[in-house]
Amino acid sequence: MGKIIIMSDSTCDLSEKLVKENNIKVFPLYVVFGDEAYKDGVEIDPAKLYKMVEKRNEMPKTAAASVGDLVEAFKKYIDDNYDIIFIAVGSGLSSTYNNALLASKEFPEGRIEVIDSQNLSTGSGLLVLKASKYAKEGWPIQEVAEKVRKLVPNVRSKFTVESLDYLHKGGRCSGTTKLIGNLFRIKPIIEVKDNKLGVLAKPIGKKRAIKFMIEDILENKDHLHTDCVMVTHTFADGDAKDIKKALKKELPNVKIEETEAGCVISSHCGKGTIGILYIVK
């Protein structure tokens, strides 16, 4: 049975601890300011990103990995006799999945499995951890990929933003929506569904938004995969710790991980974004 490497792009937002514990290889996507491109998590972190936004008064763009970059990354492990499972940010949100699929065709059939997470951030990250678990259990690459693909529709990803400024600057909401939303302190609940982002609810105030997300997961408490629930945020440590504490009280048998989102998610959502992500049976 061949050795398997689990890879993902940097939008999976797994903590350094989880990456090391599970021997996951993270491939950086790019954050672009003008003509300058920075590798997410390697050449730029969220703190540096926000400073650059303030200094330049411009929004960064994000860019997928090129086919050539991915071929080079895959070759390193194929040459060392590893098979590869690559779990990509949703194909409806980035071209990374399609580029990885093209890159995989440069190698013998069956050596690389590319999976469309149809999700982002730790919604993808949860699938990465599942793939690592199945690989450790000794399943062959095709079986691991099949098990993970079956979980894709069962991932639930919901988050709320502190301000609509970043979504507006990035072209994801109108100026009127931003003005009204910020004026009335609307904190939209954004859901990843069917490979797209959509607004699920529009609670007023951060407390109500957090309450909404906590109530949502508790409604599914009898159907949760208990090995990991994610609380993921951008510079919202206090809220993240409060949510984690509340979830631990209500879900004592569930493992809850807190992670900080990387630059790709931070570029689109801004500071104070926080989400709860989990898998249902």
C-alpha positions in Angstrom: 0.0 0.0 0.0 1.5 3.4 -1.1 2.3 6.3 1.2 -0.2 9.1 1.0 0.4 12.9 1.5 -2.5 15.1 2.2 -2.3 18.6 0.7 -4.5 21.6 0.6 -4.3 25.3 -0.3 -3.8 28.0 2.3 -7.5 28.9 2.5 -8.0 25.8 4.6 -7.0 28.0 7.6 -5.8 25.1 9.8 -3.6 26.1 12.7 0.2 25.3 12.6 -0.5 22.8 15.4 -3.1 20.9 13.4 -0.9 21.0 10.3 2.1 19.5 12.2 0.1 16.9 14.1 -1.5 15.6 10.9 1.5 16.0 8.6 -0.5 18.2 6.2 1.2 20.0 3.4 -0.2 23.5 2.8 0.2 25.2 -0.6 0.1 29.0 -0.5 -2.3 31.0 -2.6 -1.5 34.6 -3.4 -2.5 38.0 -2.1 -1.9 40.7 -4.7 -1.4 44.5 -4.1 -0.9 46.2 -7.5 2.0 44.4 -9.2 3.2 42.7 -6.0 2.2 39.2 -5.2 2.7 37.7 -1.7 2.4 34.0 -0.7 -0.3 33.6 1.9 1.1 32.5 5.2 4.7 32.6 3.9 5.4 36.2 2.8 2.4 37.9 4.4 0.2 37.3 7.4 -3.1 39.0 8.3 -1.5 41.6 10.6 0.8 42.7 7.7 -2.1 42.6 5.3 -4.3 45.0 7.3 -1.4 47.4 7.8 -0.9 47.5 4.0 -4.6 48.1 3.4 -4.5 51.1 5.8 -1.3 52.5 4.4 -2.2 52.1 0.7 -6.0 52.6 1.1 -6.5 49.9 -1.4 -8.0 46.4 -1.3 -5.8 43.4 -2.1 -6.9 40.8 -4.7 -6.3 37.1 -4.3 -5.0 34.7 -6.9 -5.1 31.0 -7.3 -2.0 28.8 -7.6 -1.0 28.3 -11.2 -0.9 24.9 -12.9 2.9 25.1 -13.2 3.3 25.9 -9.5 1.1 22.9 -8.6 2.9 20.5 -11.0 6.2 21.5 -9.3 4.6 20.9 -5.8 3.2 17.6 -6.8 6.3 16.4 -8.5 8.3 16.6 -5.2 6.1 14.1 -3.5 5.5 11.8 -6.5 9.2 11.5 -7.0 9.5 10.4 -3.4 6.9 7.7 -4.1 4.0 9.3 -2.3 0.4 9.4 -3.6 -1.3 12.7 -3.1 -4.8 13.8 -2.1 -5.2 17.5 -2.7 -8.3 19.2 -1.2 -9.0 22.6 -2.8 -11.1 25.6 -1.9 -14.5 25.4 -3.6 -14.4 25.5 -7.4 -17.2 28.1 -7.3 -14.9 30.4 -5.3 -11.5 30.0 -6.9 -9.8 28.4 -9.9 -7.4 26.4 -7.6 -9.4 23.2 -8.0 -9.4 23.3 -11.8 -5.7 24.2 -11.9 -4.9 21.3 -9.5 -7.0 18.9 -11.7 -5.0 20.0 -14.8 -1.7 19.6 -12.8 -2.6 16.1 -11.7 -3.0 15.0 -15.3 0.8 15.4 -15.8 1.3 12.4 -13.6 0.3 8.7 -13.9 -3.3 8.0 -13.4 -4.3 7.1 -9.8 -1.4 8.9 -8.1 -3.2 12.1 -7.4 -6.8 12.6 -6.2 -8.0 16.2 -6.4 -11.1 17.0 -4.3 -13.4 20.0 -4.7 -14.3 20.9 -1.1 -17.1 23.2 -2.4 -16.2 25.2 0.7 -13.7 27.6 2.1 -11.6 28.3 5.2 -11.9 25.5 7.9 -14.9 24.2 6.0 -12.3 22.8 3.7 -10.0 22.3 6.6 -12.4 19.9 8.3 -12.2 17.7 5.1 -8.5 17.9 5.2 -8.4 16.6 8.7 -10.8 13.8 7.7 -8.5 12.8 4.8 -5.6 12.7 7.2 -7.5 10.5 9.6 -8.5 8.0 6.9 -5.0 7.9 5.5 -3.6 7.1 9.0 -6.1 4.3 9.3 -4.5 2.7 6.2 -7.1 3.2 3.6 -5.8 3.3 0.0 -5.9 6.6 -1.8 -9.1 6.0 -3.8 -11.0 4.9 -0.7 -9.8 8.0 1.2 -10.9 10.2 -1.6 -14.3 8.5 -1.9 -14.9 8.9 1.9 -14.0 12.6 1.8 -16.1 13.3 -1.2 -19.1 11.8 0.5 -18.7 14.3 3.4 -18.5 17.4 1.1 -22.3 18.0 1.2 -22.4 17.6 5.0 -20.0 20.4 5.9 -21.8 23.4 7.4 -20.0 26.8 7.3 -21.5 30.0 8.6 -19.8 33.2 9.7 -20.5 36.8 10.4 -18.5 40.0 9.6 -17.8 42.9 11.9 -18.2 45.5 9.1 -19.4 45.5 5.6 -16.5 47.7 4.5 -14.3 44.9 3.1 -17.2 43.2 1.3 -18.1 46.5 -0.3 -14.5 47.4 -1.3 -14.2 43.9 -2.7 -17.3 44.3 -4.8 -19.4 41.9 -2.8 -22.1 44.3 -1.6 -23.4 47.6 -2.8 -22.6 51.0 -1.3 -26.2 51.3 -0.2 -26.2 47.9 1.5 -22.9 48.8 3.2 -24.3 52.2 4.4 -27.6 50.7 5.7 -25.9 47.6 7.2 -23.3 49.6 9.1 -25.8 52.3 10.2 -28.2 49.7 11.7 -25.4 47.5 12.9 -26.5 44.6 10.8 -24.2 41.6 11.1 -25.1 39.3 8.2 -24.8 35.6 8.6 -23.0 34.4 5.5 -23.3 30.7 4.6 -21.3 28.6 2.1 -23.8 26.4 0.2 -23.7 24.8 -3.2 -20.2 26.1 -3.8 -21.3 29.7 -3.3 -21.6 32.4 -0.6 -25.0 33.6 0.4 -26.7 35.6 3.1 -28.6 33.4 5.5 -29.9 35.9 8.0 -29.4 39.6 9.0 -29.3 39.9 12.8 -28.7 43.3 14.3 -25.6 43.4 16.5 -22.7 41.0 17.0 -24.3 39.3 20.1 -27.4 38.3 18.1 -25.2 37.1 15.2 -23.1 34.9 17.5 -26.3 33.7 19.2 -27.7 32.7 15.8 -24.6 30.7 14.9 -24.5 28.9 18.3 -28.2 28.0 18.1 -27.6 26.7 14.6 -25.0 24.2 15.6 -26.9 23.2 18.8 -29.9 22.3 16.6 -27.6 19.8 14.9 -25.9 18.5 18.1 -27.3 15.0 17.7 -25.9 14.7 14.2 -22.4 16.2 14.6 -19.2 14.6 13.8 -17.6 14.9 17.2 -14.0 14.7 16.3 -13.8 18.4 15.3 -15.8 21.6 15.3 -14.1 24.8 14.2 -14.3 28.3 15.5 -12.4 30.4 13.0 -11.9 34.2 13.1 -9.9 37.2 11.9 -8.6 39.2 14.9 -11.6 38.3 17.1 -9.9 36.4 19.8 -12.3 37.5 22.6 -15.4 36.4 20.6 -13.8 33.2 19.6 -12.9 32.2 23.1 -16.5 33.1 24.3 -18.0 30.9 21.6 -15.6 28.1 22.3 -16.5 28.2 26.0 -20.2 28.2 25.3 -19.9 25.3 22.9 -17.8 23.3 25.3 -20.5 23.7 27.9 -23.3 22.5 25.6 -21.2 20.0 23.7 -18.8 18.4 26.3 -18.0 15.4 24.1 -17.1 17.4 21.0 -13.6 18.5 20.2 -13.6 22.2 19.5 -10.6 23.9 17.7 -10.0 27.6 17.5 -8.2 28.9 14.4 -7.3 32.2 12.9 -8.1 32.7 9.2 -5.3 33.5 6.8 -4.8 36.3 4.4 -7.1 35.1 1.6 -10.2 35.0 3.9 -9.0 38.2 5.7 -8.8 40.0 2.3 -12.4 39.5 1.6 -14.0 39.8 5.0 -11.9 42.1 7.2 -11.2 42.2 10.9 -13.7 40.8 13.4 -15.1 38.1 11.1 -16.0 34.9 13.0 -17.5 31.6 12.1 -18.6 28.2 13.3 -17.9 25.3 11.0 -18.8 21.6 11.4 -19.8 18.4 9.7 -23.1 16.6 10.2 -23.8 12.9 9.7 
